[in-house]
Amino acid sequence: MRVIENSEIGEKVYIHKYSSGLEIIIIPKKGFKQKSVMFGTKFGSINNRFVINDQRIDVPDGIAHFLEHKVFEQENGEDALMTLSSLGANVNAYTTSNHTVYFFDTIDNYEECTKVLFDFVQHPYFTDENVAKEQGIIGQELQMYDDDPSFQLYITLLQNMYETHPIRIDTGGTIESIAKINKELLYKCYNTFYDVSNMLVCVCGDVDVEKTIKFIESLVPKRGSKDKVKEFFPVEPKKIYKQKSVKYMDVNTPLLAIGFKDYNVGMRNEKERIIFDVATQIAMDMLIGKSSELYQRIYTSNLLSSSLDLSYMYEKDYGHIIIECSTINPDKFMQEFEKELANFEVKEDEFERIRKTLHGSFILEFNNISRMSTMFFADYIKGVNSLAYMDGYKFVTIEDVKKVFDELLKKENMAISVICKKEN
């Protein structure tokens, strides 16, 4: 068992690997009433091509998300979501680019809820009939996203940044791709990726570590599969695929998204990724955060019609910044943005103020059981220790922030997506 701790905030995390290959993260939170349990697999929307025993397998886009929906349905006709809800648990699931998670938060019936969670995830039931039914349900969901301006803004930006990487594909796939899904493909993906050797558990709350390890062990097989799954991705060019796209939809005010493609993320080790992440958060806040000169200028000029959403995300082999807002004049907004970016100066006092603010906000995350579980689960999947961010916020330097501007926040890395008002 591996123990990771940070004395500054008094957090200690335990990581154990079973003989089956299953890994578990336990985050004891003494005195907290709520408990959170996550059980997931390293299977997400980008895993539409993979290799098993030297055989390449291609599956339809959206199958990981489709599988997530179907796992809840049981052979006895019950829906596991309803079963857990009846026990007082707040239960849900989600599919990201690189993992799928089933989870619940609860105050009561923790062990019973955990047994239900592990039982339904490990006993799927797919038939021709329930697959066809789900195709109709997800098809309607995809049509809704086709008509959603905010989603179209986002997915178009990804498609502008990436030429071949499957991150450019909607997590849900397309109506055409999900029509190719059948029960045989679902079982193939399930048996490949839902083997315990490819899965992860995260338990957060007032729990005993040793008892939790033994309890979870009683709910899973003793051995995992010997088949090794290898990810298979096409080579993604460093440059952005398309500089700008404009779509016309039913919006009152145009929507604008700016993206910066981080093609160097795969070359950084864990420590470097954490420092670069923290430095990027600071850089974005300095450039266009609420206290920045650029924000004040676009706000007082009535160029900003909504709050700005700023985010940087990365995985093992891709990463990007996304800035989203609504603006009455996207062209004028971009003129102001590009002018500021070209002449931006990183100042020591602003750097230190923002660094301290972000550090404090990160510490507050450890008071929320649900957010802690989600953070540790997602970070561990991509090979990062969440507690290491404490040192990231403490030891990031102004030179690290300047590196973000020199390496990432450059015009040649930038793509733009615009949704304009459709003329009647």
N, C-alpha and C positions, 0 to 999 in steps of 0.2 A: 504494500500500500504506500502511495506517495502522499506526502503532506505538504501543502503550500500555505503559507501564512503571511500576514502583514500586521506587524505590531502596532502600526500607527492607528489603524481602525479596529484592531482586535479581531480580525477575521481569520479563520482557519478553514481550509478546504481539503477534503480527503478524496483521493482518486484511487480506485481499485479496479484491477482487471481480473475477471474470472477465467477459469480454465477453458470456458467456451469461447473466449475472445470478447465477450461483452464487457464494456467498461461502465463504471458508475462514478458519478461526481456527487459527493455528499457535502452539503453546506449547512452545518448546525447553526441554528439561530435560537439560542436559549431565551425562553420567555415569550417568544412569538406564538400566538394561537394558530395562525394560519400555516398550512403546509402545502407545498407544491411538488408535484411529481410529473416528470416529463419522460417519455419513452419514445425514442425516435430512431430514424435510420439515415445513413449517409446516401440518400437517394433524393435528388431534386430535379427541377425542370431541365437542367443542363445535361443530365445523364441520359440523353436519348441515344447515345452510342456508347457501347462498352465492349470489353473483350473478356471472355471466360475460356480458360484452357486454350488460348491461342485462336479462339473463334470470335470474330467480330459480329456483334448483334446490333441491329438498328431497330428502334421502336418508335411509334408515333409520338409526335410532340404533344405534351400535356398528359402523358400517361402517369407520371408521378402524382400529379394533382388528382387525376381520375381515381387512382388507386387509394389515395387518402380518403376520398368520399366513400368508396365502397367498403373499406375495412370496418366501418362502423356497423354495417348490416350483418346480422347474425343468421345462422341457419335456422334457428327456432323462430325467426320472424321478428325478433326484438331488435330495437335500435340501441346500441350501447350508450349513445349520448343520452337517451332518455333514462336508461337505467342509472347512470351516474348522477344525473340531475335529480332523480328521485331520492338519492342518498345524501343530497345537500351539497354536491360538488358543482363548482363552476367548471365546465368541461369544454374543450374545443380541440382543434387541430389546425395545422397550417403547413403549406408546402412552400419552400423557398427555392432558390436556384440550386442549392447543394444539399438540402436535407428536408425530411418530413418529420413532424413531431405531433404526438398525441399527448395531451396533458390535462391535468385538473388542478384546481386550488380548492382546498376545503379546510374547515375547522373541525368538523365531526366525521366519523367513519373513515378515517385515513386508511387503515389497513384493508377494509372491505373495498373501498374505492380503488386502491392499488391493485387488488386481486382482479377486479372487473377490468381495469385498464389493460393489465398484462394478458388477461384471457382473450379479450376480443382482438387485440393487436396480433396475437399469435395464432388465431383461428379464423382466417378469412373464409368467406363463402361467396363465390362468384357463379352466376348462372347466365345463360344466354338472355333470359328475361330481365334479370336485374341490371345487367350491363346495358341492354337496350333502353331501359327506363332511365338510367343515369345519363346516357348520351343525350336524351331529350332535355333533362334538367340542366346539365352543364352547357348544352347548346344554347339554351335560353340565357344562361349566365354570360356566355361569351358574346351573345348579341347585345346584351346590355352594355358590356364594356366597349363594343364597337361604337355605341352611341354616347359614350361617356367622354367628354372633352378632356378632362383631367388625365384619364388613363391614356387616351390617344396621344396627348402631349408627351407623357412619360415614355411610352413604348416606342414612339417615333424617334425620340431623342436617343434611346438605346440603339435603335436600328441605324441611326446616323453615325453613332460612335463606332459600332462594331460591324465588321463585314461578314465574318464567318462564325464567330463564337456564339454558341446557343443562348447566351444571356440575352441576345437580341430577340428571342422568341418569347411570346407571352407564356407565363407559367401554365395557363389553362390550355394552351395549344390553340387550334382553330377548329371550326365545325368540321372541316374536311379531315383534319388529322384524328380527331376523336372518333370519327365514323369508322376508322380502321382498327379501333381497339376492340378486342374480344376477350372472352374469359381465359383463353389459352395464353394470350399475351400478358394478361394481368397476373396469372399464376406464375408465368416465367419471370416477370419482374419481381413479384413478391418473393419467390423462392430464392432469387438471386440477391436481392438487397435487404430483405427483411430477415435474413439469417442473423442470429444474435451476435455473431462475430463481426457484423457490420453495423451494430447498433450501439446506442448510448442511452444511459439512464441518468437523470439528474433529480436528486431529492433535496429539498430545501425546507428548513423549519426546525422546530424543537424536537430533534430525533437523536437517538443513540446510534453512533457510527457502526459499531460492531453488530448490533442487532439488525440494523438496516441492511448491512451487507448480507447477513444470513437470510433475512426475510426475502430480499430480492432474488437471492440464489435459489430459494425454494420455488420461485415462480417461472424459472427459465430452464431450458435444457442444459445438461452438463457439458455438451459439446456442440461446437458450431461446425459449419461446413468446411471442408478442406479446399473447396474451389476458391480461387483467388480472382476477384473482380478487378479489372484494370480500367481506369477511365480512358476515354478516347476523345480527343478534341482536335478539330482542324486547326492549322496554324493561323493565328490571328495577326494580321499586319499591325505594325506599330502606329501607323497614321490613322486618323479618323476616316471613316468610309464616305461620309457625305457631310458637307459643311452646314447645310441649312435645308429645312423642309417647312413648308407652309400648308396647313390644311384649313378648310372652311367648314365650320360647324355652328350649331345653335348656341352661341355664347353672347352675353351682353357686353362683355369686355374681353379683348384679346388675351390669350394666355401665352406666356413665354417660359421656355426652359433652356438653360445653358448648361452644357456638359463639358467636362474635361476628362479625357481618357488617360488613365495612369498605366502606361505600358511597361513600367519598370517594377511593378509590384512583385512579380515572380522572382526577382533578383535579390529581394531583401529577406533577411532572416527574421525570426520572431521579434527580437528586440528592435530591429530597424523598422519593422512594420508598425509596431506600437508607437515609436517615436514619430514616425512619419504621419501616422493617423492623428496623433495629438497636435503635431505642428500644423497639419492641414486644417483641423478645426479652428486653431488660432488664426491661421492665415485668412480663412474665409470670413471670420468675425471681424478681423482688422480691415479687410477689403470692403465688405458690404454688410456687416452686422449693423444692428440698430444704432450703435454709437459711432459708426464710421462717417466720414465726411461725404462719401458717395451716397450712403443711405439718406442722410439729411438733405442732400441736394436733389435726389430724385423724388423724395417725399414732398418737399416744399414746392417742387415744380409740378406736382400732381401727376407724376409719371407712374406712381405706385398705387394700384387700386386694391391691393390686399397685402397681407403679411408675406414676407419672404420665407421660403422654405430652403434651408441650406443643409446639404448632407454630403458626407463622404463615406463610401462603402468599399470594402475590398474583400476578396477571397484569395485563394492561393495563387491564382493565375490571371486575375483581372481586377480592376478597380476603377472608380470614377467619382468625380464630384458632380453633383446636380444642384442647380439653383433654379427655383420655380417661383413664379409670381403671376399676377395679372396686371396689365398695364394698358393704358389707352393708346400708347404709341410705342410698339416694340422696337421700331427702328431708332427712335430717339433714345430710348432706354439703352439699346446696345451701343450707340455712339458714346453715351456717358460712361457706360461700363468699360468699353474698350479703351477710352481715353484714360480712365483711372488706372486700369490694369497696366497700361504702358508706362505710366509715370509713378507708379506706387512706390512709396518709401516705407520700409518697416522701421517703426519707432520703438525704442526700448521701453518707454513708459506704458504705451498701449499694449505691447507684448506682455509685460508683467501683470498688468491689470486683468487682461483677458485670461491669461494662464491661471491666475488665482481663482477667478470666477468659475472657469471650467473644472478646475480641480475640486472646488467645493461642491459643484453640481454632481460630479461623479461620486463623491463620498455619500451624498444623499441617496444614491441608487441602492445602497446597502441596507436601507430601511424598508425596502419594498420586496417582499418575498417573490412575487411573480416576475418583476423585472430582473431580479438577480438570477433566477432560474433561466430565463430566456437569454440573458447576457452570457452566462457561463456556458450554456449549451452551445450557442452559436459560435462563441469564440473558440471553444474546444474543438469543434468540427473543423475549423480552419487553422488549427494548430497554434492557438494563442491562449495564454493564461490571463484571464480577466484581471486578477490581482496585480499583474505586472503593470497595468495601466497606472497604478498609484505612483510608481517610480517614473512612468512616462510623463505624467503631469508635473512631477517634482523636478525632473532633470532635463526636460526639453529646453533647448536654448534658442536664442534669437537667430543663430546661424541655421538651426534646423528649419525655422520658418522661412528664412531667405531661400533655403534649398527648395521648398515647396514652390515658391514663385519661379525659381530658375528651372525646375525640372518638370512641374506639372501645370501651373497656371500660366500657360503660354498660348498664344493665339493659334499656333499650328496644332495644338491638342484639343481645340474647342469646336464643339458642334452646337447647333441651335435648332430648336423645334418651336414652331409658332402655330397657335390655333386662332384664326381670325373669324370675325362674325360673317356668317353666310348671308349673302344678299338675297332679298326676297324677289 
